Amino acid sequence: MEKKDTIENEIERTLSSIDGIERTGVNPYLFNKIALRLEEKNETETRFNFKLALGVVIVCIIVNFAAFLFIPQYSDSANYVREYEIKSFASEYSSINNFYFY
């Protein structure tokens, strides 16, 4: 019984310790500071995202232009050689026609 009384006394002491606690005050300009920082961050991110997107577009244009200039165009003789190589490869592996049944 003594142990139960000790526990109840501790509980009462703990509950009475929060009686004098007051609500904390907040800086009245806190909301304005937070809103200003969020706006600054959004402007910075928007500028960065725009620069990144513009850079990616420029790189894609350059790669497409380089591919157009530097990839050789096949002539008729090159196409003939290519067809011959494909037919010889097909004959090596006993593929008579181009139809495959799986």
C-alpha positions in Angstrom: 0.0 0.0 0.0 2.9 2.3 0.8 4.2 1.8 -2.7 0.9 2.8 -4.2 0.8 6.0 -2.1 4.3 6.9 -3.2 3.4 6.5 -6.9 0.3 8.6 -6.4 2.3 11.3 -4.7 4.8 11.3 -7.6 2.0 11.7 -10.1 0.4 14.6 -8.1 3.8 16.3 -7.9 4.3 15.9 -11.7 0.9 17.2 -12.5 1.3 20.2 -10.2 4.6 21.1 -11.8 2.9 22.0 -15.1 0.4 24.4 -13.4 2.7 27.4 -13.6 3.6 27.0 -17.3 2.6 29.8 -19.6 2.2 29.8 -23.3 5.3 31.0 -25.2 5.2 34.1 -27.2 6.0 34.3 -30.9 7.8 37.1 -32.7 5.0 39.0 -34.5 7.2 39.4 -37.6 8.0 35.6 -37.9 5.4 34.9 -40.5 6.6 37.8 -42.7 10.2 36.6 -42.4 9.3 33.1 -43.5 7.2 34.3 -46.4 10.0 36.5 -47.6 12.5 33.7 -47.5 10.2 31.4 -49.4 9.7 34.0 -52.1 13.5 34.5 -52.4 14.0 30.7 -52.6 11.4 30.3 -55.3 12.9 33.1 -57.5 16.3 31.5 -57.2 15.0 28.0 -58.1 13.0 29.4 -61.0 16.1 31.1 -62.5 18.2 27.9 -62.0 15.5 25.7 -63.5 15.2 28.0 -66.5 19.0 28.1 -67.1 19.2 24.3 -66.8 16.3 23.8 -69.3 17.9 26.2 -71.7 21.3 24.4 -71.4 19.7 21.0 -72.1 17.9 22.3 -75.1 21.1 23.9 -76.5 23.0 20.7 -76.0 20.3 18.7 -77.7 20.3 21.0 -80.7 24.1 20.8 -81.0 24.1 17.0 -80.8 21.4 16.7 -83.5 23.3 19.1 -85.7 26.5 17.2 -85.2 24.8 13.9 -86.0 23.3 15.3 -89.2 26.7 16.6 -90.3 29.0 13.8 -89.3 27.0 10.6 -89.8 27.8 9.4 -93.3 24.9 9.1 -95.7 24.7 5.7 -97.5 25.0 5.7 -101.3 23.6 3.1 -103.6 26.8 1.1 -103.6 27.0 1.1 -99.8 23.3 -0.1 -99.8 24.2 -2.9 -102.2 27.2 -4.0 -100.1 25.0 -3.9 -97.0 22.3 -6.0 -98.6 24.9 -8.5 -99.8 26.3 -8.8 -96.2 22.8 -9.3 -94.8 22.0 -12.0 -97.4 25.3 -13.8 -96.8 24.8 -13.7 -93.0 21.2 -15.1 -93.5 22.5 -17.9 -95.8 25.2 -18.9 -93.2 22.5 -19.4 -90.6 20.1 -21.2 -93.0 17.6 -18.4 -93.1 16.1 -18.7 -96.6 13.3 -16.1 -96.2 12.7 -13.2 -93.8 9.8 -14.7 -92.1 10.3 -16.0 -88.6 7.8 -18.3 -86.9 8.2 -18.4 -83.1 
